[in-house]
Amino acid sequence: DVREWTKPVSIIYENCDTTSLKDISVALRYNNSFASDTLTVVIQTSLPDAHQTRERVLLRLDKKYQAAAITASQCVGYRERCLLNQSGSYIFTIIPCRSVRGIEAVGVDIVE
């Protein structure tokens, strides 16, 4: 629902490189209905061996307001230089801590 984000979003990342350090960011697309410059979420990570981590994270956006019909996108840093040391599927689930207006899409960006 582009008017309001209320439900968890899960992203599956297939990892085959267990030696390179990676930076993980939360990718957001939002419109002017999103009135804040911060967003509190819970990020749950399920590892290939079935272990899970769960933490509350405050994302700080460098927000630039645009015309209401135009959306903006931004990647907000979550983890830097981390090692995904297991081969297989990592599942990142991003859960809003409250109903959020104006968030159109949520994802995860992972780069070496």
C-alpha angles and dihedrals in degrees: 000000000000092000097059138010112215108140133074118263118212124200122188117213117191107213122197098153108081098169108052123088114237138198115222122202134176110237116213134184114193143162134214091281086075098084102176134081092213134054126192115210139161114236115202117189121196113198126211091255090057096254114136136204124196128188140164112239132190109213115203115206126203090218127194116188117231137178111301093248093055125079128211128213129207139170113219118199116249107162130007127204096356126160120229093200099179127076115230140044121348112190116205113194117190115198123187112229089217138007108288125201120212102023105128101175140007128196146147125253117200121186135168 
